[in-house]
Amino acid sequence: MGENEDIKKIVNEENNDIKLVDLATELLGYEDEEIEKICKDLDDKSLAIVLEQAETKIQLKIISFIDNSRILKLFGLMSKDDIADVLGSINTGRRKQIINIMKEGDKAIIKQLLGYKDDSAGGIMTTEYIALNKRLTISQAIDKIKEITPKTEYIQTIYVTNENRKIIGTVDLRDILISNANQKLEDIVNENFIYVTPEVDQEEVAQIVSKYDLSAIPVLNSRKRMLGIITIDDIVDVLVEEQTEDILKMGGVAKEETLDSTLLDSIKMRLPWLLINLVTAFLAALTVKMFEGTIAKVVALSATMSIVTGMGGNAGTQTVSIIIRNLAMGKVKFKDVKHLILKEVLLGVINGAAIGVVTGLVVMAIYKNMYLGLIIFLAMVGNLIISGFFGLIIPIILEKLNIDPALSSSIFLTTATDVLGFFLFLSLASIFLPKLMI
Amino acid sequence: MGENEDIKKIVNEENNDIKLVDLATELLGYEDEEIEKICKDLDDKSLAIVLEQAETKIQLKIISFIDNSRILKLFGLMSKDDIADVLGSINTGRRKQIINIMKEGDKAIIKQLLGYKDDSAGGIMTTEYIALNKRLTISQAIDKIKEITPKTEYIQTIYVTNENRKIIGTVDLRDILISNANQKLEDIVNENFIYVTPEVDQEEVAQIVSKYDLSAIPVLNSRKRMLGIITIDDIVDVLVEEQTEDILKMGGVAKEETLDSTLLDSIKMRLPWLLINLVTAFLAALTVKMFEGTIAKVVALSATMSIVTGMGGNAGTQTVSIIIRNLAMGKVKFKDVKHLILKEVLLGVINGAAIGVVTGLVVMAIYKNMYLGLIIFLAMVGNLIISGFFGLIIPIILEKLNIDPALSSSIFLTTATDVLGFFLFLSLASIFLPKLMI
């Protein structure tokens, strides 16, 4: 828990970046008065770093403790995407006030950034990058870079434009460093590159950046003009955020819930999901109710039936997990689905038979009834086929319907494995009833 | 499914990096003969990129199709960490052959890299970085950088060393670009930095890099000498890998399973987990068996009992998900555990009461028995308290015992909510038995 002692920090100055990032994290545990005092005590540069790094909740508090003119000063020290993030979460009234007193150029950029969805390429891109005309010589380019560098976030890749300000390719800073001073950018430009449009989902951007080992990806509009870039450190944030989201969603928790959520917020976020699950539980119970006559005659069924549904749920969850993850990574191809169904059904038959034999033998030994062992074996094979089939197609169908499979696969899977599992086992029991009552 | 059409690739040349990365991915679907032909047709530079980017399975095939001397040529075009990756997965005999014919310097580096665990800082670090003596002037440093740049992976940060080759700090390439040519590196060195030792787990490295927005982190030995660096693009790979691992583990699937795993491999990876779960299922069944006498008298219990255990499982999964994720992000502090237990227990009371009222009323209406409604209400509240408590402490205890909570929390949780849930509901039913039989 917490940080490993093998991670060493060498920190010599008082207010350096490392300490300030730590402070931003720790603020979550601070009282409002303490946060207010810190806002007063820190200089603008330090507070800007804290503001950039803090969680939304803390950002809102900081903003509430300082006046608009100081906010503008802090914004002057932050990158445009971080400014848009902060502005995006405060209330509309204050946001308008602040935007109104901004410089015209900044105002336009911020308004544009605020126009994109938070989790789209446009929402996470930054406008601080270096784009240079292809006619510049290397030495002119180096002068420009030296001039722009202090104000920009990312200098590893220089974007090269033509006279219409359309991007024609990229040049690595390292290639500029080793090229002849009289060469022109167009002589060394790399014309192969990948870009995204601002509407692309951040998760998809992360996939591309990770697949092609990019350190940044440009965001272009339909006329091939540059709107901004997304740097790899923002991709890291996206990946951490998406991982949290997926794990919470698969567990039936809203992505907004944190350890600090109030009791009331936690109730609001968890109860609806439980109520939806209750419907599934009732469907399963009603299935069992249909067979109460059979159970009344052979009470052993009541203890054994949940083994069949439980194991179906477990096996189905295995299938769902692997499919959801591969869907998220874009690795599920439509042409493979038939083959995958066949594999999951076969897995159901084989794993079902293996689990079924063990279960059947144990049940037979406990209840001294061969037929009870036989029907639990058959029901187990059947329910593991059901779970493999539904575990595979449910997430794929949800994805096709643009419903998040991480969120809702489990509820449909449980419905299938519980209702069909009980039905299968108890139907078989009803058929073999005379043999079970001996 | 697959890639979005909003992601545009501008690819003008035949064998450029983008196309080669795509090719590396597609090779998974190719026949061996086709892969062999591609190895022959591609030039060394292109094949090196394909080899670097392909999955382990394909890397092994490529290596099997080319001779040792060509492997050495490809290695000359790859970075040391990628070489160690490839060598780490091929068979020992071939590995020794190849290492033996390497240059002495490379041999030592590769042997050292192979000595670290795959998922440790040492296992993912690369040895291509720039370290310069603090006494160098800016202009000397620039000359050195120009000289080393073509052979190195990462140039954004220059590591500054003293006469004992100990690292004393870092300098940003951008600061070098804008500094006066006669200044020395020691004048502009930033002495605050974070490093890791080679044993640190890759997930922890990823956390640090993400938290402090680093573009690379140095790996130092106990004498503060540099062993290598881990760059942010390797961190992206770690995050993608760890996310896959967590989702699969939580679903009871081995992290090695992919969509291409053979049927036999899938059985080997999934069946053991199902068998472990079977033990839990039997424990639950045996609990029910203890109450067969009661169930025989009130058969309605058999249909309704699994609502209590099912909802306990769902609520517990919510708690487990949020705790596992926060543990992974290092956000669970020991001093908060008491407070968290209180919150989860309270949540259990409140959500349990809400779900319990609905369930109780519906059951009462269906079976026309007030007492059945009452006991299901009480059992629901009880089981949701149980699930909140165990959902919280199980992952925390597992983490303390160094057992991966993502992998094994669910099995312990299900055991608790199923066994205790059945026990609670059926015990209450036994107590109220006369009232239920009316």
Interface residues (C-beta under 8 A of the other chain):
Chain A: M1 G2 E3 N4 D6 I7 K8 K9 I10 V11 N12 E13 N16 D17 I18 V21 T25 Q53 I142 I145 K146 T149 P150 I155 Q156 G169 L173 R174 L177 I178 E191 N192 F193 I194 Y195 V196 T197 E199 V200 D201 E204 A206 I208 V209 S210 K211 Y212 D213 L214 S215 L220 I232 D233 I235 V236 D237 L239 V240 E242 Q243 T244 D246 I247 L248 M250 G251 G252 V253 E257 T258 L259 L263 S266 I267 R270 L271 W273 L274 L275 N277 L278 T280 A281 F282 A284 A285 L286 V288 K289 E292 I295 A296 V299 A300 L301 S302 A303 T304 M305 S306 I307 T309 G310 M311 N314 A315 T317 Q318 V320 S321 I322 I324 R325 N326 L327 M329 G330 K331 V332 K333 F334 D336 L340 K343 L346 L347 I350 N351 A354 I355 V358 T359 V362 I366 E399 K400 T414 D418
Chain B: M1 G2 E3 N4 D6 I7 K8 K9 I10 V11 N12 E13 N16 D17 I18 V21 T25 Q53 I142 I145 K146 T149 P150 I155 Q156 G169 L173 R174 L177 I178 E191 N192 F193 I194 Y195 V196 T197 E199 V200 D201 E204 A206 I208 V209 S210 K211 Y212 D213 L214 S215 L220 I232 D233 I235 V236 D237 L239 V240 E242 Q243 T244 D246 I247 L248 M250 G251 G252 V253 E257 T258 L259 L263 S266 I267 R270 L271 W273 L274 L275 N277 L278 T280 A281 F282 A284 A285 L286 V288 K289 E292 I295 A296 V299 A300 L301 S302 A303 T304 M305 S306 I307 T309 G310 M311 N314 A315 T317 Q318 V320 S321 I322 I324 R325 N326 L327 M329 G330 K331 V332 K333 F334 D336 L340 K343 L346 L347 I350 N351 A354 I355 V358 T359 V362 I366 E399 K400 T414 D418
